[in-house]
């Protein structure tokens, strides 16, 4: 407890000492997830248009990179808000606390599907199971004798004769991305658990099970494409036989160029993501540093814009960009938490 009191005191001293410098910073700093980036950017533009103040600076560095920057400290040199395509981890809460960031608010803004997409130039009617996806992208597969072998599958037809006889090429997010975390948890783990011997392995050695079921292959078929999902869209256009992995909003925004790959027979769209029938969907968040609310000019007004009905509502401008909205009661709870600065964990 004394450690946290000392951290809180240090944070208070830091923010008070930096008032003059913070006043000189006339732009809000937003960092974090590439998936949340377009939503934060849209809210920033609306805030600037309505207030006449400078638009917040919004950076796309991935969920992990965003938390690292956000938790770096209190004061004008550090981000005010970070977007995340997963909930904050205990290790990141500790990182924040160690740097004096002890008062944050969590905002669940809506839901997003993890789309797997191909170019519209690809004529295949794609429909993959999570097990097929795992067999395509995992670094190792069970050998049927209690051990594991390097993934031998080079073509989709190596996995199932009904799939195209084309090379497996998948462009996806790097390990720093919350999209990667969510894809591993929601897709790879589900695809892994049904394979022969994996249930027994999980009971005997869950750490080994998690390691095997989480590791993506590094021999070519899976390509880490960085935090800029627009680059994945460009690569799919140039290689119609490749697939891309990113948030549903990017598929939605590029539906003239791309089409979804059904997962377990379910297409990715607003309805299937909202009702839970689409198997790889996840919540999206932003986190705000409460020590900055009364110091960084316009921060409270920007937050009010971000959680407004005009932004987060079912007919809001974020839904127009691909966000699956919250229910009315959940949205009201988020609005209350953000506007009142509810402390995370309380």
Number of C-alpha atoms within 10 A of each C-alpha: 6 7 10 14 12 13 19 20 13 16 22 17 13 17 20 15 12 17 17 12 14 19 13 12 15 14 19 21 21 26 30 31 31 29 29 25 23 20 23 28 19 17 26 22 16 19 23 16 12 9 13 9 13 16 21 22 14 22 20 23 23 31 32 24 19 26 26 19 21 29 25 19 23 27 25 23 15 17 27 26 27 33 35 30 29 20 18 17 11 9 9 15 17 14 19 23 20 18 17 24 26 25 19 22 21 22 25 23 27 21 22 27 30 27 28 25 28 28 25 16 15 17 10 12 11 17 15 16 18 20 19 19 18 26 24 26 26 24 21 21 22 18 13 11 8 11 10 13 11 13 20 13 17 18 18 20 15 18 18 12 10 9 17 16 14 13 15 20 21 23 24 23 25 16 17 17 26 27 28 22 19 19 24 21 16 17 23 24 19 19 20 25 19 12 15 15 15 18 14 13 16 14 10 11 10 14 12 12 19 17 10 20 24 22 15 23 16 13 12 12 20 21 19 17 18 19 23 17 22 14 13 26 23 12 18 24 18 12 14 15 19 21 25 27 23 27 25 27 26 22 27 21 13 14 14 10 17 24 22 24 22 19 21 15 13 17 19 27 19 20 12 16 24 20 8 12 14 22 22 21 23 21 18 23 20 26 24 25 25 23 23 24 16 12 21 22 19 21 23 18 13 22 19 17 18 26 23 17 17 16 22 26 21 17 12 15 18 24 19 14 16 22 31 27 23 19 13 13 9 14 21 14 12 21 22 14 18 24 14 11 19 17 16 15 9 5
